[in-house]
Amino acid sequence: MLKSALISASLLAMLASPFSGQNLPKARKSEQVALEYLGAAGWRISDGTTVILVDPYVSRILGPPPPLAPPYKRAPGDNRREYGWKDAAAPDEAAIEARIPRADYILVTHTHYDHVLDVPRIALRTHAVVIGTESTENVARAYSVPEEQLIPVRGGEDYEFGVFSLRVIPSLHSALDHKRYFSSERAPTGMKAPLTLEQIHPEGGTLVYLIRFQGHEILAFGGMNYIEREMQGLRPDVVLVGAGTSRKEIHDYTGRLMRALSFPPLVMPTHWDNFLAPYDASQQPAIDAVQSFVKEVAEASPKTKVIVPKYFEAIPLEPAAK
Ligand SMILES: [Zn+2]
């Protein structure tokens, strides 16, 4: 009795809400943008129709760790193969099929394997357009991603795609290895698949993307640095900020960024998890470590909301104010 009363009450609420007066959202439901964290620096940004991916990496292979990272301790039951730099890297086809059913655009910030390993496979499966540096495009070319799907960018472009527009912003890689970068060369043309991890570790330069989509401006970083003068004057409502510990190599990393962006309403940390661990392993040490970033934002920009994302949990954005 009670159950059926509840059901009819919720049915009524569902039926009533589209007609309930002045507070109708401006965007139709299918136009509400939601973000999902894919782990590492990966995101899915969608309005229910168009799917834009940033640095999608769902294979999470047990590859070589970044310089100075603490050695990865296998979680119980983690019997995965370990890959060295000389090994050909195989994307996890099953993970890609299950987790990335479709995509229209893939934005790649740089050509390290935790950003680019899955990109050719996703592009071939979904026919998505791959936007990235020449280095990134060369990795895609090695896997025969058709040239029509490749848009090489340099930083400075502001491109119109109809459903969204994209400002490509020059940037800097994380100051890994105590400020010595980590392989800043470019992946060359003429490579042939399968590539070894060594062949997909030239960084090739680093980009940041400002995605203007359904009234939102989403600024997406793929690592822990930026060029402050390139940030000045941008007014994103959502910022995906690199929050790994190498940000501590940078002077006043979070404060300078928050001020340059005029204190954005919503910040979500990215590239803060341990991407060598499988999705079902505990991320508690990384979750603990990212709290210091949350504190930095609170201190520099008290009105900014910070959401530490969970894997594959849709985070819907408030409909954009016109
Ligand atoms: Zn990198």
Residues whose N, C-alpha, C, O or C-beta is under 5 A from the ligand:
A	BS01	ZN	H112
